[in-house]
Amino acid sequence: MGRRTDSWKQKVHPLFIEGTAAYRDAVRTWQALGPQPPVERIAQIESRLEKDLEAVRVRYSNAQYTPTTNDPLNLILVDVGVTSWPPSQREMDQGFLELLYWKRFKEPLWIALQKANAGDLDALRRVNRVGEDFQKFKFGKGPVKAAKGDPDHGALLDLGLDLGLSALNPEELADCFDCVCPCGRIHDADALKKQRSRKQKALKMATNWLIAERAKMSTREWMAAYGMYGLQAKGVPAVGEIGRRVYVGKVGQLPWWHVDEQGRLFSHSEFDEESVAKELPYAFAVSTLRELFDMFFLSDAGQQDANNNRQTKNGMSS
């Protein structure tokens, strides 16, 4: 077979190319530590990688680009990006656990938690198994069962499906991985095509589950509200131990802030929280951050009124 071309470079976003360079450096640094690297050093490498990837994202944040598909990480992770730098231990643990579960079962952890809370015992067993593996890894208590498939290939697909990898033909995909994958091997086009298809199928199943669950929610809980200055607000239901939130940011970009159930503001950017907390409600024509939250989630009193209205309507129709 002849040498492949570099046509793939014209179809992927530069963010992916620079991001994979950061990922490749992190993997090689990890490998240099030997077969059983100290947990503290792994945490340092992951923290550095997150910082490098965030710097790349910021550099291209204003670039005009139409994603070739939805960002997988927006579906896999509860929070994309950290709320402060350096990231807290809780944020690093949460991100690692979510990715570990996704690699093992091809299902977002937050979906599994909702299934478990609804009485799905199989989902509960999956969550418990991964939770035990996470503790083993964190405290150096034994090897962790490896997920099926090549972990580097899976990570690169998670990083780049929406940045052009989904638009590459099999030969271009293989040529791309020959250049960016840290394994250093020549890649088989058909094998990569099948791995990409499995990844896309898993993401589609998760999306379909979310659509079905949304159908059970009040419309206001999944709508988006558009405000002044190009801002968009979006309500996100509770996931496991993480309560309901309203995320706010520029349309088409990652969230800059979120508002919790108490009406408190948390920043995902370098903006001053105190000044934003005063100005943000005005952008959505409300008086307080709590009112912004209530645009998406009924208060206890409002929920009771809605239930009473629903019962009244049912009584009238019977």
Contacts in CASP RR format, 6 or more apart in sequence:
PFRMAT RR
TARGET T0000
AUTHOR 0000-0000-0000
METHOD contacts of the structure
MODEL  1
MGRRTDSWKQKVHPLFIEGTAAYRDAVRTWQALGPQPPVERIAQIESRLE
KDLEAVRVRYSNAQYTPTTNDPLNLILVDVGVTSWPPSQREMDQGFLELL
YWKRFKEPLWIALQKANAGDLDALRRVNRVGEDFQKFKFGKGPVKAAKGD
PDHGALLDLGLDLGLSALNPEELADCFDCVCPCGRIHDADALKKQRSRKQ
KALKMATNWLIAERAKMSTREWMAAYGMYGLQAKGVPAVGEIGRRVYVGK
VGQLPWWHVDEQGRLFSHSEFDEESVAKELPYAFAVSTLRELFDMFFLSD
AGQQDANNNRQTKNGMSS
4 171 0 8 1.000
4 172 0 8 1.000
4 174 0 8 1.000
4 175 0 8 1.000
4 178 0 8 1.000
5 175 0 8 1.000
6 175 0 8 1.000
6 179 0 8 1.000
7 172 0 8 1.000
7 175 0 8 1.000
8 168 0 8 1.000
8 172 0 8 1.000
8 173 0 8 1.000
8 175 0 8 1.000
8 176 0 8 1.000
9 17 0 8 1.000
9 176 0 8 1.000
11 164 0 8 1.000
11 167 0 8 1.000
11 168 0 8 1.000
11 172 0 8 1.000
12 160 0 8 1.000
12 163 0 8 1.000
12 164 0 8 1.000
12 165 0 8 1.000
12 168 0 8 1.000
12 176 0 8 1.000
13 60 0 8 1.000
13 63 0 8 1.000
13 65 0 8 1.000
13 163 0 8 1.000
13 164 0 8 1.000
14 60 0 8 1.000
14 63 0 8 1.000
15 56 0 8 1.000
15 57 0 8 1.000
15 59 0 8 1.000
15 60 0 8 1.000
15 63 0 8 1.000
15 163 0 8 1.000
16 159 0 8 1.000
16 160 0 8 1.000
16 163 0 8 1.000
16 164 0 8 1.000
16 165 0 8 1.000
17 180 0 8 1.000
18 56 0 8 1.000
18 59 0 8 1.000
19 52 0 8 1.000
19 53 0 8 1.000
19 56 0 8 1.000
19 159 0 8 1.000
20 156 0 8 1.000
20 159 0 8 1.000
20 180 0 8 1.000
20 181 0 8 1.000
21 180 0 8 1.000
22 49 0 8 1.000
22 52 0 8 1.000
22 53 0 8 1.000
22 56 0 8 1.000
23 49 0 8 1.000
23 53 0 8 1.000
23 155 0 8 1.000
23 156 0 8 1.000
23 159 0 8 1.000
23 182 0 8 1.000
24 180 0 8 1.000
24 181 0 8 1.000
24 182 0 8 1.000
25 52 0 8 1.000
26 45 0 8 1.000
26 46 0 8 1.000
26 48 0 8 1.000
26 49 0 8 1.000
26 52 0 8 1.000
27 152 0 8 1.000
27 182 0 8 1.000
28 182 0 8 1.000
29 45 0 8 1.000
30 37 0 8 1.000
30 42 0 8 1.000
30 45 0 8 1.000
33 41 0 8 1.000
33 42 0 8 1.000
39 137 0 8 1.000
39 138 0 8 1.000
39 139 0 8 1.000
39 140 0 8 1.000
43 92 0 8 1.000
46 92 0 8 1.000
46 96 0 8 1.000
47 86 0 8 1.000
47 87 0 8 1.000
47 92 0 8 1.000
50 81 0 8 1.000
50 82 0 8 1.000
50 87 0 8 1.000
50 92 0 8 1.000
51 85 0 8 1.000
51 86 0 8 1.000
54 81 0 8 1.000
54 82 0 8 1.000
54 85 0 8 1.000
57 254 0 8 1.000
61 253 0 8 1.000
65 163 0 8 1.000
67 162 0 8 1.000
67 163 0 8 1.000
67 164 0 8 1.000
68 161 0 8 1.000
68 162 0 8 1.000
68 163 0 8 1.000
68 164 0 8 1.000
68 165 0 8 1.000
68 166 0 8 1.000
68 167 0 8 1.000
69 161 0 8 1.000
69 162 0 8 1.000
69 166 0 8 1.000
69 200 0 8 1.000
70 162 0 8 1.000
70 203 0 8 1.000
70 207 0 8 1.000
71 80 0 8 1.000
71 161 0 8 1.000
71 162 0 8 1.000
72 157 0 8 1.000
72 158 0 8 1.000
72 160 0 8 1.000
72 161 0 8 1.000
72 162 0 8 1.000
72 199 0 8 1.000
72 203 0 8 1.000
73 80 0 8 1.000
73 158 0 8 1.000
73 159 0 8 1.000
74 80 0 8 1.000
75 108 0 8 1.000
75 203 0 8 1.000
75 206 0 8 1.000
75 207 0 8 1.000
75 210 0 8 1.000
76 98 0 8 1.000
76 99 0 8 1.000
76 102 0 8 1.000
76 108 0 8 1.000
76 158 0 8 1.000
77 95 0 8 1.000
77 98 0 8 1.000
77 99 0 8 1.000
77 108 0 8 1.000
78 94 0 8 1.000
78 98 0 8 1.000
78 110 0 8 1.000
78 239 0 8 1.000
78 242 0 8 1.000
79 91 0 8 1.000
79 94 0 8 1.000
79 268 0 8 1.000
80 254 0 8 1.000
81 254 0 8 1.000
81 268 0 8 1.000
82 88 0 8 1.000
82 91 0 8 1.000
82 268 0 8 1.000
83 91 0 8 1.000
83 266 0 8 1.000
83 267 0 8 1.000
83 268 0 8 1.000
93 134 0 8 1.000
93 138 0 8 1.000
96 134 0 8 1.000
97 109 0 8 1.000
97 130 0 8 1.000
97 131 0 8 1.000
97 134 0 8 1.000
98 108 0 8 1.000
98 109 0 8 1.000
98 110 0 8 1.000
100 130 0 8 1.000
100 133 0 8 1.000
100 134 0 8 1.000
100 144 0 8 1.000
100 147 0 8 1.000
101 107 0 8 1.000
101 108 0 8 1.000
101 109 0 8 1.000
101 112 0 8 1.000
101 126 0 8 1.000
101 127 0 8 1.000
101 130 0 8 1.000
102 108 0 8 1.000
102 109 0 8 1.000
102 158 0 8 1.000
103 147 0 8 1.000
103 151 0 8 1.000
103 154 0 8 1.000
104 126 0 8 1.000
104 130 0 8 1.000
104 133 0 8 1.000
104 145 0 8 1.000
104 147 0 8 1.000
105 112 0 8 1.000
105 126 0 8 1.000
105 130 0 8 1.000
106 198 0 8 1.000
106 199 0 8 1.000
106 202 0 8 1.000
107 126 0 8 1.000
107 202 0 8 1.000
107 205 0 8 1.000
107 206 0 8 1.000
108 206 0 8 1.000
109 127 0 8 1.000
109 130 0 8 1.000
110 239 0 8 1.000
110 240 0 8 1.000
111 206 0 8 1.000
111 209 0 8 1.000
111 210 0 8 1.000
112 123 0 8 1.000
112 126 0 8 1.000
112 127 0 8 1.000
113 123 0 8 1.000
113 127 0 8 1.000
113 239 0 8 1.000
113 240 0 8 1.000
114 213 0 8 1.000
114 239 0 8 1.000
114 240 0 8 1.000
115 123 0 8 1.000
116 123 0 8 1.000
116 124 0 8 1.000
116 127 0 8 1.000
117 240 0 8 1.000
133 144 0 8 1.000
133 145 0 8 1.000
134 144 0 8 1.000
135 141 0 8 1.000
136 142 0 8 1.000
136 143 0 8 1.000
136 144 0 8 1.000
137 144 0 8 1.000
149 195 0 8 1.000
150 183 0 8 1.000
150 195 0 8 1.000
152 181 0 8 1.000
152 182 0 8 1.000
152 183 0 8 1.000
153 177 0 8 1.000
153 181 0 8 1.000
153 192 0 8 1.000
153 195 0 8 1.000
154 195 0 8 1.000
154 199 0 8 1.000
156 165 0 8 1.000
156 177 0 8 1.000
156 180 0 8 1.000
156 181 0 8 1.000
157 165 0 8 1.000
157 195 0 8 1.000
157 196 0 8 1.000
157 199 0 8 1.000
158 199 0 8 1.000
161 196 0 8 1.000
161 199 0 8 1.000
161 200 0 8 1.000
161 203 0 8 1.000
165 173 0 8 1.000
165 176 0 8 1.000
165 196 0 8 1.000
166 196 0 8 1.000
166 200 0 8 1.000
168 176 0 8 1.000
170 189 0 8 1.000
170 190 0 8 1.000
170 192 0 8 1.000
170 193 0 8 1.000
171 189 0 8 1.000
173 187 0 8 1.000
173 189 0 8 1.000
173 192 0 8 1.000
173 193 0 8 1.000
173 196 0 8 1.000
174 187 0 8 1.000
174 188 0 8 1.000
174 189 0 8 1.000
174 192 0 8 1.000
177 187 0 8 1.000
177 192 0 8 1.000
178 184 0 8 1.000
178 186 0 8 1.000
178 187 0 8 1.000
181 187 0 8 1.000
214 221 0 8 1.000
214 222 0 8 1.000
217 237 0 8 1.000
218 298 0 8 1.000
218 306 0 8 1.000
220 295 0 8 1.000
220 296 0 8 1.000
220 297 0 8 1.000
220 298 0 8 1.000
221 235 0 8 1.000
221 237 0 8 1.000
221 296 0 8 1.000
221 297 0 8 1.000
222 235 0 8 1.000
223 296 0 8 1.000
224 232 0 8 1.000
224 233 0 8 1.000
224 234 0 8 1.000
225 232 0 8 1.000
225 233 0 8 1.000
225 234 0 8 1.000
225 284 0 8 1.000
225 295 0 8 1.000
225 296 0 8 1.000
226 232 0 8 1.000
226 233 0 8 1.000
226 251 0 8 1.000
227 233 0 8 1.000
227 283 0 8 1.000
227 284 0 8 1.000
227 285 0 8 1.000
228 282 0 8 1.000
228 283 0 8 1.000
228 284 0 8 1.000
229 283 0 8 1.000
230 250 0 8 1.000
230 251 0 8 1.000
231 248 0 8 1.000
231 249 0 8 1.000
231 250 0 8 1.000
231 251 0 8 1.000
231 280 0 8 1.000
231 283 0 8 1.000
231 284 0 8 1.000
232 248 0 8 1.000
232 249 0 8 1.000
232 250 0 8 1.000
232 251 0 8 1.000
232 252 0 8 1.000
233 246 0 8 1.000
233 247 0 8 1.000
233 248 0 8 1.000
233 249 0 8 1.000
233 284 0 8 1.000
233 292 0 8 1.000
233 295 0 8 1.000
233 296 0 8 1.000
234 246 0 8 1.000
234 247 0 8 1.000
234 248 0 8 1.000
234 255 0 8 1.000
234 296 0 8 1.000
235 244 0 8 1.000
235 245 0 8 1.000
235 246 0 8 1.000
235 247 0 8 1.000
235 296 0 8 1.000
235 297 0 8 1.000
236 244 0 8 1.000
236 245 0 8 1.000
236 246 0 8 1.000
236 247 0 8 1.000
237 244 0 8 1.000
238 244 0 8 1.000
243 260 0 8 1.000
243 261 0 8 1.000
244 260 0 8 1.000
244 261 0 8 1.000
244 293 0 8 1.000
244 296 0 8 1.000
244 297 0 8 1.000
245 258 0 8 1.000
245 259 0 8 1.000
245 260 0 8 1.000
245 261 0 8 1.000
246 258 0 8 1.000
246 259 0 8 1.000
246 292 0 8 1.000
246 293 0 8 1.000
246 295 0 8 1.000
246 296 0 8 1.000
246 297 0 8 1.000
247 255 0 8 1.000
247 257 0 8 1.000
247 258 0 8 1.000
248 255 0 8 1.000
248 256 0 8 1.000
248 257 0 8 1.000
248 258 0 8 1.000
248 259 0 8 1.000
248 280 0 8 1.000
248 292 0 8 1.000
249 255 0 8 1.000
249 256 0 8 1.000
249 257 0 8 1.000
250 256 0 8 1.000
254 268 0 8 1.000
255 268 0 8 1.000
256 267 0 8 1.000
256 268 0 8 1.000
256 269 0 8 1.000
256 271 0 8 1.000
257 265 0 8 1.000
257 266 0 8 1.000
257 267 0 8 1.000
257 268 0 8 1.000
257 269 0 8 1.000
257 271 0 8 1.000
257 273 0 8 1.000
257 276 0 8 1.000
257 280 0 8 1.000
258 265 0 8 1.000
258 266 0 8 1.000
258 268 0 8 1.000
259 265 0 8 1.000
259 266 0 8 1.000
259 289 0 8 1.000
259 290 0 8 1.000
259 292 0 8 1.000
259 293 0 8 1.000
260 266 0 8 1.000
260 293 0 8 1.000
261 293 0 8 1.000
261 297 0 8 1.000
262 290 0 8 1.000
263 288 0 8 1.000
263 289 0 8 1.000
263 290 0 8 1.000
263 292 0 8 1.000
263 293 0 8 1.000
264 289 0 8 1.000
265 273 0 8 1.000
265 276 0 8 1.000
265 277 0 8 1.000
265 280 0 8 1.000
265 289 0 8 1.000
266 273 0 8 1.000
267 273 0 8 1.000
267 276 0 8 1.000
277 289 0 8 1.000
280 289 0 8 1.000
280 292 0 8 1.000
281 287 0 8 1.000
281 288 0 8 1.000
281 289 0 8 1.000
281 291 0 8 1.000
281 292 0 8 1.000
284 292 0 8 1.000
284 295 0 8 1.000
286 292 0 8 1.000
286 295 0 8 1.000
298 306 0 8 1.000
END
